[in-house]
Amino acid sequence: MFATASNKTTLSAAILLLTRSSLPTTSSFIQGTVRSGNNNRLGRRNGNAIIMVAANNISTSSTSSTTRLFGVSTQQHKEDDDASIKKSITPTPPVPRREEDRMVYAGIAPEGWDPKMPRQANDSRERLLDPPVGIPDPYGWLRDDKRESEEVLDHLKAENEYSQSVTEHLGGLQDTLYNEFLSSIQETDYTTPRPRGDYWYYSRTYQGSSYTTYCRAPKTTDAHSVDWDGKKTSPILPGEEVYLDVNELAKGKEYCSVGRVRTSPSQGLVAYTVDYSGDEKYELHVRDLDTGVDVALKGADAAGSEELLEVDGLVWGKDDDTLYYVTMDEQHRPFRLFQRRGWKGGSPVDTLLKEDLDDLFWCGVYKSLDGKYIFFESASKETSEVWYLSTEEEGTSTDMKSVAPRRSKVLYEVEHGHGRWFVWTNVDGAPNMKLMTSPANADSADEWSLLEDADGKPVFDGSLTKALDSVTVLNSHVVIQGREGGIPRVWTYDIASKVMRRLEFDESAYDVGLLSHFEADTRSIAVSYDSMLTPPSSIEISLEDDTMRTVLKTKVVPGYDKDRYGCDRLEVLSRDGETRIPISVVYGKETMEKVRAGERVPVHLYGYGSYGACIEADFRSTRLPLLDRGMIYVIAHIRGGGEMGRQWYEDPTGGKYLCKKNTFNDFVDVANFLVQEKWTSPEMLSCEGRSAGGLLIGAAINQSPELFRVAILGVPFVDVACTMTDSTIPLTSGEWVEWGNPNEELYHRYMMEYSPMNCVQRGKKYPSCWLTGGLHDPRVAYWEPAKFAATLRHAAAAIGPEEIENNNNPICMKLDLSAGHFSASDRYKYYRELAYDYSFLLDQLNLA
């Protein structure tokens, strides 16, 4: 994923990032890519550029006397000479108590329910279950919202100890994998400098330092040339200065994640947000770049408040005196927009500009690329509304006006340029987004008209042929990002000539997206390009002649030989006999030659399939250790994602609401294809998914436990039915328009038929499972993987004595006691933990 070209993330990305989604984060550490987004179960929103490279204070050497694993200090693994002895001793997993009568009630509010917490959406007309229906929750006592219960914490630590004991014989392999991860990245590196005002802005990482350092250098010309000798001490550009060093912020902290980083209009200040716990509650700071003075802003409730201001969205106004920020409610939902003037003084003036009290709607703030408007957008996954305030009027008016009133099932997003709104919307029931324009007026919906090319044809009419994701309005062109043929695309539209061109690339499948753009007055754009075989590169492309291209930077992957690997894009026919599921495949050429000769090989199948999110055919150097050990890596682009447009996601044929089972069926169909085509066998097939992708894996192994040998479930959303009944859990009510609401008759039975926690088959042999979680995760609470691990083990105890003796498939949970949804913020600790995950995978496949 790439940052969009302005201060704004697309609404679709914003809503995606406001959910239980967690796309793979590997590339953010390996490639240093820029990501943008809001507050899904995926990432945070509002995209000047969020560099997801951060860290704790962990030694970067490949071996050390102690390593902090799962948030628990342990001695480094002993020599492999003892490995066979240790493996022969079967560890015993912890057995949490079961409360067989414990229930979570779906339907009308049960006795004692807080009347302020909704049981269904305000505008829902569906019947609530009455009387309420109990959902068994025997391990429900593991939920501790305060994370303080000694019994719960002791159990979680026991789970970590069990997982460590199961993998104790793999210490040598873990060190090897860790070293392989590090050997495939350039630890001292930089991101492509991007122009903004008087400076080039970029970030750097240094060997031995876990976090990003934000830098800039004076812009003396409109182009730059990097002449860097690769040394840590050498500047990337002349006059380089550090304006934010996250390594300094992280000193003495177990966790440190920087969210927004925004330089002020004068470029003399930087506002940034930082989370020190993993719970995604971000403090707001402002730093004077001349003096180095750093101010942590205090709460808006009262003058003199000592409570630090926690925010979600952040932008500067027209000048350095004005900040706009979004705050969250108790359920972690961004919902209020404030304007703060005079923030430097002892009595700043905070004005509430807008709020949305509907629990289904998540809010964000951004500024138009031309700097003329502040936008406040509020959106569910099906309906949105955008308000605006002119920056010319911000000192005299606080009256925000609506671009177009909210209409049920109508999504729209807005950018401004050339005195007009540029609107992309699914109005009138379009299956994909249309691109429309109108004068920049309030309540402008009746004035929207399709943007047309020189022949009078709409450039994006919302049809099935191509999907529109985001729009960037420059002085001479409109740059459009979307999808066609299942592949990410970028188009340029010349405002004067009305000619639209699609950027073309040589490979048949790839990932491409705009880098951060801060200036509308430009003659070129910069994109990031990669594929499953090609490492990322930044390419500058002329807007006048898109064949004029300059490679600004290519990601260095030490030791990588592209010629050793191959990739394919195939389609698998689903069980419905009509739907063709795209899959992306990458492999070592020697491995695929074995398959063609009739030999079955290990295959790792990855999937996600929710929120309309796309898993791209991109480059990940962390796949190389699997490929080099003879595995084939397959991505299943299943329904529920957005790879084939919004129709791939939306009902009635996509993968949400009452057609959610399509997601799981597609994944299992792909797995069966891999076996039937004799690429692999169930004993050699592994699968993986994170967050909502963990739901996918949980549902898939419940449907076909015999089909997989190993399953990795990262921060898995597996307790779907119980969680979605309970609006006191963060994100729940906003996701009733994703999964449906099990409090309602319409959705309850259907959800119970796939909710992994409630569909575990007793007496069946399941694959070996590796579950992960974070104690402070606000998106998928730690108790979900903890309860699922216990449920899987309890069900396994029902198989016969002979089967038990032959069942060597462990169920392990690794819980990071100092992190949240995105695992370690430290890139080195992240690689250590990934080495643990992969060592378990390889061991269970007999590849260790």
C-alpha positions in Angstrom: 0.0 0.0 0.0 1.2 3.5 -0.8 0.5 6.9 0.5 -1.9 8.9 -1.6 -0.7 12.1 -3.1 -2.1 14.6 -0.7 -2.7 15.0 3.0 -5.7 12.7 2.6 -6.1 8.9 2.6 -8.9 7.6 0.5 -12.1 7.1 2.3 -12.2 3.4 1.3 -8.7 3.1 2.8 -9.8 5.1 5.9 -12.8 2.8 6.5 -10.7 -0.2 5.9 -8.2 1.1 8.4 -11.0 1.6 10.9 -11.7 -2.1 11.3 -10.4 -5.4 12.5 -8.1 -5.6 9.5 -4.5 -6.2 9.5 -2.8 -6.6 6.1 0.7 -8.0 6.2 3.1 -5.6 7.8 6.2 -7.3 6.7 7.1 -5.0 3.9 6.8 -1.9 6.0 9.9 -3.1 7.9 11.7 -4.7 5.0 11.1 -2.1 2.3 10.6 1.0 4.4 7.4 1.6 2.4 5.1 4.5 3.2 1.7 3.5 4.3 -1.4 5.6 4.8 -4.6 4.8 6.5 -6.9 5.3 9.4 -7.9 3.2 12.3 -9.0 -0.2 11.0 -7.8 -3.4 12.4 -5.0 -2.5 10.0 -3.3 0.8 10.3 -3.9 4.4 11.2 -5.4 7.0 8.9 -4.7 10.3 7.2 -1.8 10.0 4.9 0.9 12.5 4.6 3.0 9.4 5.1 3.2 7.0 7.9 6.5 5.2 8.0 5.7 2.0 9.7 9.3 1.4 10.8 9.8 1.7 14.5 11.3 -0.1 17.4 12.2 -0.9 21.0 15.7 -0.9 22.4 16.7 -4.4 21.3 20.1 -5.5 20.3 20.5 -6.0 16.6 23.2 -8.6 16.7 22.2 -12.0 15.4 23.0 -13.6 18.8 22.9 -12.1 22.2 22.9 -13.4 25.8 19.3 -12.5 26.3 16.4 -11.7 24.1 13.0 -10.4 25.0 10.5 -12.8 23.5 6.7 -12.4 23.6 7.2 -9.5 26.0 8.9 -11.9 28.5 12.6 -11.9 29.2 14.2 -15.4 28.5 17.7 -16.8 28.1 18.9 -17.2 24.6 18.4 -20.7 23.3 21.1 -23.3 23.9 23.1 -25.1 21.4 21.3 -27.5 18.9 23.3 -30.4 20.4 20.5 -30.7 23.0 17.7 -30.2 20.4 16.8 -33.9 19.9 16.5 -34.5 23.6 14.3 -31.5 24.2 12.1 -32.3 21.3 11.5 -35.8 22.7 10.0 -34.3 25.8 6.4 -33.4 25.1 5.4 -30.1 26.8 2.0 -29.8 28.5 -0.2 -26.9 27.4 -2.0 -24.8 30.1 -5.6 -25.8 30.7 -7.7 -22.8 31.7 -10.9 -23.5 33.6 -14.2 -23.8 31.8 -17.3 -22.1 33.0 -19.9 -24.3 31.2 -22.9 -22.1 32.1 -21.3 -18.9 31.0 -23.1 -17.1 28.2 -23.0 -14.0 26.1 -26.5 -13.0 25.1 -27.5 -11.9 21.6 -30.7 -10.0 21.0 -32.5 -7.5 23.1 -30.5 -6.0 26.0 -30.0 -8.5 28.8 -30.6 -7.6 32.4 -28.0 -5.1 33.7 -27.0 -3.9 30.2 -25.8 -0.2 30.0 -28.7 1.5 28.1 -26.2 3.9 26.6 -24.6 1.1 24.6 -26.5 0.2 21.5 -27.7 -3.3 20.5 -28.2 -2.3 16.9 -27.6 0.6 14.5 -29.9 3.6 14.9 -31.4 3.2 11.4 -31.7 -0.6 11.5 -35.2 -2.0 10.9 -34.2 -5.6 11.6 -35.8 -7.5 14.5 -33.7 -8.1 17.6 -33.8 -11.6 19.0 -36.4 -11.6 21.7 -36.0 -13.4 24.1 -32.2 -13.1 23.8 -30.3 -16.2 22.8 -27.3 -17.4 24.7 -23.9 -18.0 23.0 -21.7 -20.3 25.0 -18.6 -18.6 26.3 -16.9 -21.0 28.7 -13.6 -19.1 28.5 -15.2 -15.7 28.8 -13.5 -15.0 32.1 -10.2 -14.5 30.2 -11.6 -11.1 29.1 -10.1 -8.4 31.4 -10.6 -5.0 29.9 -8.1 -3.4 32.4 -5.4 -6.1 31.8 -4.9 -6.3 35.5 -6.2 -9.8 36.6 -3.4 -11.9 38.1 -5.2 -15.1 37.1 -5.6 -13.9 33.5 -2.0 -12.6 33.2 -0.6 -15.8 34.8 -2.5 -17.9 32.2 -1.2 -15.8 29.3 2.4 -16.1 30.6 1.8 -19.9 30.9 0.7 -19.9 27.2 4.0 -18.1 26.3 6.0 -20.6 28.3 4.3 -23.5 26.6 5.0 -22.0 23.2 8.6 -21.4 24.1 9.0 -25.0 25.3 7.4 -26.3 22.0 9.9 -24.3 20.0 12.9 -24.6 22.3 14.7 -27.1 20.1 14.5 -24.6 17.2 16.9 -22.0 18.6 19.4 -22.5 15.9 16.8 -22.3 13.2 15.4 -19.1 14.6 18.8 -17.5 14.6 19.4 -18.6 11.1 16.1 -17.2 9.9 16.7 -14.0 11.8 20.1 -13.6 10.1 18.5 -14.4 6.7 15.9 -11.6 7.2 18.6 -9.1 8.1 20.8 -10.2 5.2 18.1 -9.4 2.7 17.6 -5.8 3.8 19.9 -2.8 3.7 19.8 -1.8 7.4 21.2 1.7 6.7 18.8 3.1 4.1 16.6 6.0 3.2 13.2 6.7 1.5 12.9 8.6 -1.7 13.2 12.4 -1.0 9.9 14.2 -1.8 9.6 18.0 -2.4 7.6 20.3 -0.1 8.2 24.0 0.0 11.8 24.8 0.6 12.9 21.3 1.5 13.2 17.7 0.4 11.7 15.4 3.0 12.7 11.8 3.5 13.4 9.3 6.3 16.4 7.2 7.2 17.1 3.9 9.1 20.5 3.0 10.5 22.1 -0.3 11.2 21.7 -0.9 14.9 18.9 1.5 15.3 15.3 0.2 15.5 13.3 3.3 14.6 13.0 5.7 11.8 14.7 9.1 11.7 12.9 11.8 9.8 15.1 14.1 7.8 15.0 17.0 5.4 17.4 19.0 3.2 17.2 22.4 1.6 15.7 22.4 -1.9 18.0 24.4 -4.1 16.6 23.1 -7.4 13.4 21.3 -8.6 15.3 18.1 -9.0 17.7 16.3 -6.7 20.5 13.8 -7.3 21.5 11.5 -4.5 25.2 10.8 -4.3 25.5 8.8 -1.1 28.3 6.6 -0.1 26.1 4.3 2.0 27.7 5.3 5.3 25.6 6.0 8.4 27.4 9.3 9.0 27.0 10.6 5.5 24.0 12.8 4.5 21.7 11.7 1.8 21.4 15.3 0.5 23.6 18.3 1.2 22.5 20.3 4.3 20.6 17.3 5.8 19.0 18.0 9.1 17.1 15.6 11.5 13.7 17.0 12.5 12.4 13.9 14.4 14.4 10.9 15.6 12.1 8.2 16.8 15.0 6.3 18.3 15.3 9.2 20.8 11.6 9.1 21.6 11.8 5.3 22.2 14.6 5.4 24.8 13.4 3.7 27.9 10.2 2.6 26.3 9.1 -1.0 25.6 7.0 0.2 22.8 7.0 3.2 20.5 4.9 3.9 17.4 4.8 7.3 15.7 1.6 7.9 13.8 1.2 11.3 12.1 4.1 13.6 11.3 3.1 17.0 10.0 5.3 20.0 9.3 3.7 23.4 9.7 2.9 25.8 6.9 6.1 27.8 7.7 8.0 24.5 8.0 9.4 25.7 11.3 7.4 23.3 13.4 6.5 19.7 13.3 3.4 18.2 14.9 3.5 14.4 15.5 1.6 11.8 17.4 3.1 8.9 19.4 1.8 5.8 21.1 3.9 4.2 23.9 1.8 1.2 24.8 0.4 -0.3 21.6 -3.2 0.6 22.5 -3.2 3.2 19.7 -3.9 6.1 22.0 -1.6 8.7 20.4 -0.3 11.7 22.3 0.0 15.0 20.3 3.3 16.9 20.4 4.6 20.0 18.6 8.3 20.6 18.2 10.0 23.8 17.3 12.6 22.9 14.7 14.8 26.0 15.4 15.0 25.6 19.2 14.3 21.9 19.6 11.7 22.6 22.2 9.1 19.8 22.3 5.6 20.5 23.7 3.1 17.8 24.6 -0.3 19.3 24.2 -2.8 19.0 27.0 -6.4 18.2 26.9 -9.2 20.4 25.7 -11.6 19.9 28.6 -10.4 22.8 30.7 -7.6 25.4 30.9 -4.7 24.1 32.8 -5.6 20.5 32.3 -2.6 18.1 32.9 -4.1 15.3 30.9 -2.3 14.8 27.7 -4.2 15.3 24.5 -4.9 11.9 22.7 -5.8 12.3 19.1 -6.5 10.3 15.9 -6.4 12.7 13.0 -4.2 15.9 12.7 -3.6 18.7 10.2 -2.3 22.2 10.3 -4.5 25.2 9.3 -3.5 28.0 7.1 -0.8 29.2 9.5 1.4 27.9 12.4 -1.1 29.1 15.0 -3.9 26.7 14.1 -4.2 23.0 14.5 -7.1 20.7 13.7 -7.3 17.4 15.5 -9.8 14.5 16.0 -10.5 12.9 19.3 -11.9 9.4 20.1 -14.8 8.2 22.3 -14.6 5.5 24.9 -14.9 2.8 22.3 -11.8 4.1 20.4 -14.0 5.7 17.7 -12.7 9.0 16.2 -15.8 11.2 16.4 -15.0 14.9 17.2 -13.1 17.6 15.3 -11.5 20.4 17.2 -9.8 23.6 16.0 -7.1 24.8 18.4 -5.9 28.3 18.0 -3.1 29.8 20.1 -1.8 26.4 21.0 1.6 27.9 22.1 0.1 30.0 24.9 -1.1 29.0 28.3 -4.7 29.4 27.3 -5.3 27.9 23.9 -8.7 28.2 22.4 -10.4 24.9 21.4 -13.5 25.0 19.3 -15.6 21.9 18.6 -16.3 22.2 14.9 -18.1 18.9 14.3 -19.0 15.6 15.9 -20.8 12.5 14.9 -22.5 10.6 17.7 -23.6 7.6 15.6 -21.5 4.6 16.6 -21.4 3.3 13.0 -19.5 6.3 11.7 -15.8 6.9 12.0 -14.4 10.3 11.4 -11.2 11.9 10.0 -9.7 15.2 9.0 -7.6 16.2 6.0 -6.6 19.3 4.1 -6.9 19.7 0.3 -3.7 19.5 -1.6 -4.1 23.1 -2.7 -4.4 24.1 1.0 -7.7 25.9 0.5 -10.0 23.7 2.5 -10.1 21.6 5.7 -12.4 18.6 5.3 -14.1 16.6 8.0 -15.4 13.2 6.8 -17.6 10.8 8.6 -18.3 7.4 7.1 -19.5 3.9 7.8 -18.6 1.2 5.3 -21.7 2.0 3.4 -22.6 5.7 3.9 -20.5 8.9 4.1 -20.7 12.6 4.5 -18.0 15.3 4.1 -18.0 18.8 5.6 -15.6 21.7 4.7 -14.2 24.9 6.0 -12.2 27.4 4.0 -8.8 28.1 5.4 -9.3 31.7 4.4 -12.2 31.9 6.9 -10.8 29.8 9.7 -10.0 32.9 11.8 -13.5 34.3 11.5 -15.8 31.3 11.0 -16.2 27.9 12.5 -19.3 27.0 10.5 -18.5 23.8 8.5 -20.8 23.1 5.5 -21.7 19.8 4.0 -20.5 19.0 0.5 -23.6 16.7 0.1 -26.1 15.6 2.7 -25.8 12.0 4.0 -27.8 9.5 2.0 -28.1 5.8 3.0 -25.8 3.4 1.1 -24.1 6.4 -0.7 -20.4 6.7 -0.3 -18.5 9.7 -1.6 -15.1 11.3 -1.2 -14.0 14.8 -2.1 -10.9 16.7 -3.2 -10.7 20.3 -4.3 -8.9 21.9 -7.3 -9.5 24.6 -9.9 -12.4 26.0 -8.0 -14.3 22.7 -8.2 -15.1 19.6 -6.1 -13.8 16.3 -7.6 -16.0 13.6 -6.2 -15.8 9.9 -6.4 -19.0 8.1 -5.4 -21.2 5.1 -5.9 -24.3 7.2 -6.1 -27.3 5.7 -7.9 -26.2 2.2 -6.9 -23.1 2.1 -9.1 -21.1 -1.1 -8.5 -17.8 0.9 -8.5 -17.0 4.5 -7.9 -17.8 7.2 -10.5 -15.6 10.3 -10.9 -17.7 13.4 -10.9 -17.2 17.2 -10.6 -19.2 20.2 -9.5 -18.7 23.8 -8.5 -17.3 24.0 -5.0 -20.6 24.7 -3.3 -22.4 23.4 -0.2 -25.1 20.8 -0.8 -23.8 20.2 -4.3 -25.1 16.7 -5.0 -27.5 17.9 -7.6 -24.7 19.6 -9.5 -22.4 16.5 -9.7 -21.7 15.5 -13.3 -19.4 12.8 -14.7 -15.9 13.8 -15.6 -15.6 13.2 -19.3 -12.7 12.7 -21.8 -12.2 14.5 -25.1 -14.7 12.2 -26.8 -17.4 13.1 -24.2 -17.2 9.7 -22.6 -17.1 9.3 -18.8 -13.6 8.5 -17.6 -15.0 6.4 -14.7 -18.7 5.6 -14.9 -18.9 3.2 -11.9 -19.3 0.1 -14.1 -17.7 -3.3 -13.5 -14.8 -2.7 -16.0 -12.6 -0.7 -13.7 -12.6 0.4 -10.1 -11.6 3.8 -8.7 -9.8 4.1 -5.3 -8.4 7.7 -5.0 -8.0 11.0 -6.8 -5.2 13.6 -6.6 -5.8 17.0 -8.2 -2.7 18.8 -9.5 -2.5 22.1 -11.4 -2.4 20.5 -14.8 -3.6 16.9 -14.3 -5.8 14.7 -12.2 -4.1 11.5 -11.1 -6.3 8.5 -10.5 -5.6 5.3 -8.7 -7.7 2.2 -9.0 -7.9 -1.3 -10.4 -8.4 -3.0 -13.7 -8.2 -6.7 -14.5 -7.5 -7.3 -10.8 -4.2 -5.3 -10.9 -3.5 -1.8 -9.3 -3.5 0.9 -11.9 -2.6 4.6 -12.2 -4.1 6.9 -14.8 -3.3 10.6 -15.6 -6.0 12.9 -16.9 -5.0 16.1 -18.6 -7.4 18.9 -17.5 -6.8 21.0 -20.6 -7.0 18.3 -23.3 -9.2 15.9 -21.4 -7.0 13.0 -22.4 -6.7 10.1 -20.0 -3.8 7.7 -20.1 -3.1 4.6 -18.1 0.5 4.1 -17.0 1.9 0.8 -18.4 4.5 -1.5 -17.1 6.3 -4.6 -18.5 5.2 -7.2 -16.0 1.7 -8.8 -16.2 1.1 -8.6 -12.4 2.5 -6.0 -10.1 1.8 -3.4 -7.4 2.0 0.3 -8.1 0.9 3.4 -6.3 1.7 7.1 -5.9 4.3 8.2 -3.5 3.5 11.1 -1.2 2.9 14.3 -3.1 2.7 17.6 -1.2 2.6 20.1 -4.0 0.0 20.6 -6.7 2.3 22.6 -9.0 4.4 19.8 -10.5 5.3 18.5 -14.0 5.8 15.0 -12.9 4.6 12.4 -10.4 6.5 9.7 -8.5 5.2 6.1 -8.1 6.4 3.1 -6.2 6.5 -0.1 -8.3 7.2 -3.7 -7.4 6.1 -7.2 -8.2 6.5 -10.6 -6.6 9.9 -10.8 -8.3 10.9 -7.2 -8.6 12.0 -5.2 -5.5 10.4 -1.8 -5.0 11.6 1.1 -7.0 10.6 4.8 -7.0 10.0 6.1 -10.5 9.5 9.7 -11.6 7.1 10.0 -14.6 6.5 13.0 -16.7 2.9 14.2 -16.9 3.4 15.4 -20.5 5.0 12.2 -21.8 4.6 9.2 -19.5 7.3 7.3 -21.5 9.8 9.8 -19.9 10.7 8.0 -16.7 13.6 8.2 -14.2 14.2 5.6 -11.6 14.8 7.7 -8.4 15.7 4.8 -6.2 15.6 1.0 -6.2 15.4 -1.0 -3.0 18.6 -2.9 -2.4 18.0 -6.6 -1.5 21.5 -8.0 -0.8 22.1 -11.4 -2.2 18.8 -11.5 -4.2 19.0 -13.1 -7.6 15.8 -12.5 -9.5 16.6 -15.1 -12.1 16.4 -17.9 -9.5 12.7 -17.3 -9.0 9.5 -17.3 -11.0 5.9 -16.2 -10.5 2.5 -16.9 -12.1 -1.0 -15.4 -12.0 -3.6 -18.2 -12.3 -7.3 -18.6 -11.7 -9.1 -21.3 -9.7 -12.8 -22.1 -10.4 -14.8 -21.9 -7.2 -17.3 -24.5 -6.0 -20.2 -22.4 -7.5 -18.9 -23.3 -10.9 -18.9 -19.7 -12.1 -16.5 -17.6 -10.0 -12.8 -17.6 -11.0 -10.5 -16.8 -8.0 -7.2 -15.2 -8.9 -4.1 -16.5 -7.2 -0.6 -15.1 -7.3 2.2 -17.7 -7.0 5.9 -17.2 -6.4 8.5 -20.0 -6.2 12.1 -21.0 -6.7 12.5 -22.3 -10.3 14.1 -25.5 -9.1 11.0 -26.1 -6.9 8.5 -25.7 -9.7 10.6 -28.0 -11.9 10.0 -30.7 -9.2 6.2 -30.0 -9.4 6.3 -30.3 -13.2 8.1 -33.6 -12.9 5.3 -35.0 -10.7 6.8 -34.3 -7.2 4.6 -32.7 -4.5 6.3 -29.9 -2.5 5.4 -27.8 0.5 3.0 -24.9 -0.2 2.2 -21.9 2.0 -1.2 -20.3 1.3 -1.9 -16.8 2.4 -5.3 -15.0 2.4 -7.3 -12.1 3.8 -10.6 -11.4 2.1 -12.4 -8.7 4.2 -13.3 -5.0 4.1 -12.6 -4.8 0.4 -8.9 -4.8 1.1 -6.5 -6.0 -1.5 -3.5 -8.3 -1.0 -1.2 -7.3 -3.8 1.3 -9.3 -5.8 4.1 -7.4 -4.3 7.7 -8.1 -3.2 8.5 -9.4 0.3 12.0 -10.3 1.1 10.8 -12.3 4.2 9.3 -14.8 1.8 12.8 -15.7 0.5 13.7 -18.0 3.4 10.6 -20.1 2.7 11.2 -20.2 -1.1 14.8 -21.1 -0.6 13.7 -24.1 1.5 11.7 -25.4 -1.3 8.3 -23.9 -0.6 5.8 -22.4 -3.0 4.1 -19.2 -1.7 0.5 -18.6 -2.9 -1.7 -15.6 -2.3 -5.5 -16.3 -2.7 -7.3 -13.2 -3.9 -10.6 -14.4 -2.5 -13.9 -12.6 -2.3 -14.4 -10.2 0.5 -11.3 -8.3 -0.8 -11.4 -5.7 -3.4 -9.0 -7.1 -6.0 -11.7 -7.4 -8.7 -13.6 -4.2 -7.7 -16.2 -3.5 -5.2 -18.4 -6.3 -6.5 -15.8 -8.7 -5.2 -16.6 -7.4 -1.8 -20.2 -6.3 -1.7 -23.3 -8.6 -1.5 -25.0 -10.4 -3.1 -22.1 -12.2 -4.7 -19.0 -10.8 -2.9 -17.8 -11.6 0.6 -19.7 -9.7 3.3 -22.9 -9.9 5.3 -25.0 -12.9 4.2 -22.4 -14.0 1.6 -19.4 -14.0 3.9 -19.0 -17.7 3.6 -17.9 -17.1 0.0 -14.6 -15.9 1.5 -13.9 -19.1 3.4 -15.2 -21.3 0.6 -12.9 -19.6 -2.0 -9.9 -20.2 0.2 -10.7 -23.8 0.8 -11.3 -24.2 -2.9 -7.9 -22.8 -3.7 -6.3 -25.2 -1.2 -8.1 -28.1 -2.8 -6.9 -27.0 -6.2 -3.3 -27.0 -5.0 -3.8 -30.6 -3.8 -5.8 -31.8 -6.8 -3.3 -30.4 -9.2 -0.6 -32.3 -7.4 1.4 -29.4 -6.4 1.3 -30.5 -2.8 -0.5 -32.7 -0.3 -2.4 -32.0 2.9 0.6 -33.0 4.9 2.7 -30.4 3.1 0.1 -27.5 3.0 0.2 -24.6 5.4 -2.0 -21.5 5.6 -1.8 -18.1 7.2 -3.9 -15.0 7.8 -3.9 -12.0 10.1 -6.7 -10.3 12.0 -9.8 -10.6 9.8 -7.5 -13.0 7.9 -7.2 -14.9 11.1 -11.0 -15.3 11.0 -10.5 -16.7 7.5 -8.0 -19.3 8.7 -10.1 -20.2 11.7 -13.1 -20.8 9.4 -11.1 -22.7 6.8 -9.6 -25.2 9.3 -13.0 -25.7 10.8 -14.5 -26.4 7.4 -11.6 -28.7 6.3 -9.3 -29.5 9.2 -7.8 -32.4 7.3 -6.7 -30.2 4.4 -3.9 -28.4 6.2 -0.8 -29.4 8.2 0.0 -26.1 9.8 -2.0 -22.9 10.3 -0.7 -19.5 11.4 -3.4 -17.2 12.9 -2.0 -13.7 13.5 -4.0 -11.6 16.0 -7.1 -13.6 14.8 -10.6 -12.2 14.9 -12.1 -15.6 15.8 -14.7 -14.9 18.4 -17.0 -13.2 15.9 -20.4 -13.9 17.3 -19.6 -12.9 20.9 -17.6 -9.8 19.9 -20.2 -8.5 17.5 -23.0 -8.7 20.0 -21.1 -6.4 22.4 -20.9 -2.7 21.5 -18.7 -2.0 24.6 -15.8 -3.7 22.7 -14.0 -1.1 20.5 -14.9 -1.2 16.8 -17.9 -3.5 17.2 -20.8 -1.3 16.4 -19.1 0.2 13.4 -18.6 -3.2 11.9 -22.3 -4.2 12.0 -22.2 -2.9 8.4 -19.4 -5.4 7.6 -20.4 -8.7 9.2 -24.0 -8.0 10.2 -25.3 -7.8 13.7 -25.8 -11.1 15.5 -28.2 -9.4 17.9 -30.6 -9.4 14.9 -32.6 -12.4 13.7 -31.4 -11.8 10.1 -27.8 -12.4 10.8 -27.6 -14.5 14.0 -27.9 -18.0 12.6 -25.7 -17.3 9.6 -22.9 -15.9 11.7 -23.1 -18.8 14.1 -22.5 -21.1 11.2 -19.1 -19.6 10.5 -17.8 -17.9 13.7 -14.6 -20.0 14.3 -15.0 -20.1 18.1 -18.4 -21.6 17.8 -17.7 -24.1 15.0 -14.7 -26.1 16.2 -15.3 -29.7 15.4 -14.9 -32.1 18.4 -13.1 -35.3 17.7 -11.3 -34.1 14.6 -7.6 -33.9 14.1 -6.7 -30.2 13.4 -3.5 -28.9 11.9 -0.8 -27.6 14.1 -1.7 -24.0 15.0 0.4 -21.0 15.9 -1.7 -18.1 17.2 -0.4 -14.6 18.1 -1.8 -11.6 19.9 -0.9 -8.4 21.7 -2.0 -7.6 25.2 -2.8 -4.0 24.4 -4.5 -4.7 21.0 -7.6 -2.5 20.6 -8.7 -4.1 17.4 -8.7 -7.8 18.2 -8.5 -8.2 21.9 -5.9 -10.6 23.3 -8.7 -12.9 24.7 -9.8 -14.0 21.2 -6.6 -16.0 20.4 -6.4 -17.1 24.0 -10.0 -18.5 24.0 -9.6 -20.1 20.6 -6.4 -21.9 21.6 -8.2 -23.3 24.6 -11.2 -24.2 22.5 -9.2 -26.1 20.0 -7.4 -28.1 22.6 -10.6 -28.9 24.5 -12.2 -30.2 21.2 -9.0 -32.3 20.4 -9.4 -34.1 23.7 -12.6 -35.7 22.4 -10.8 -37.8 19.8 -10.1 -41.4 20.6 -7.1 -42.7 22.6 -5.4 -44.0 19.5 -5.8 -40.8 17.7 -4.6 -38.8 20.7 -1.4 -40.9 20.7 -0.9 -40.1 17.0 -1.8 -36.5 17.3 1.4 -34.5 17.4 -0.1 -31.3 16.2 0.4 -28.6 18.9 -1.8 -25.6 19.5 0.4 -22.7 20.6 -0.3 -19.1 21.4 2.4 -16.4 21.4 1.2 -13.2 23.2 3.3 -10.0 23.2 2.8 -8.5 26.6 4.1 -5.1 25.5 2.5 -4.6 22.1 -0.8 -4.1 20.3 -2.3 -5.2 17.0 0.8 -4.7 14.9 3.2 -6.8 17.0 6.6 -5.3 17.9 7.2 -1.7 17.0 10.9 -2.5 16.9 12.0 -3.8 13.5 14.6 -6.1 15.0 12.2 -7.5 17.5 9.7 -7.9 14.7 12.2 -10.0 12.8 13.0 -12.1 15.9 9.3 -12.8 16.3 8.8 -13.6 12.7 11.7 -16.0 13.0 9.8 -17.8 15.8 6.6 -17.9 13.6 8.5 -19.4 10.6 10.5 -21.8 12.7 7.3 -23.3 14.0 6.0 -23.5 10.4 9.1 -25.1 9.0 9.4 -27.5 11.9 5.8 -28.8 11.5 6.4 -29.3 7.8 9.7 -31.2 8.6 11.7 -28.5 6.8 13.7 -27.5 9.9 
